[in-house]
């Protein structure tokens, strides 16, 4: 599993989920881990899957040595891929 990854199952106990919610969570996790590492990194950090505070495109851009606009474009690519995987 990717470094810094906090699986969704570690955030909510299975007893708190319906079967449908559990299956959806598993599908999301499966789709996330299929993303290329760079896109996964961006999605984890901008959407809180890394277990910490949400980060802005500016913060990630500084870390990754990319303009914030490029980080935003990469995030859109990742979210589009996730949407296709979950459709």
C-alpha positions, 0 to 999 in steps of 0.5 A: 500500500502507498506510503502515507495511505490511510485506508478508508476501512481504518476510518470507520468500523465495518459495523457502522456501514451498510453492505452497500456502503462497504462495497462502495468503499472497497470499490473506491479503494481499489480504484485509488490504488490503480492510479499512477503514483503521482496522481494518487499522491495528489488525490490523497493529499488534496482529499485527506486520504493521507490522514492529515490536513487537506493540502492546496494546489499551491502547497503541493506544487511547492513540494512537487516543484510544479505550478499550482495549475499543473497540480490542479490539472493532474488532480482533474485527470485523477478524478476523471480516472476515478469516475470512469473506474467507479461508473 
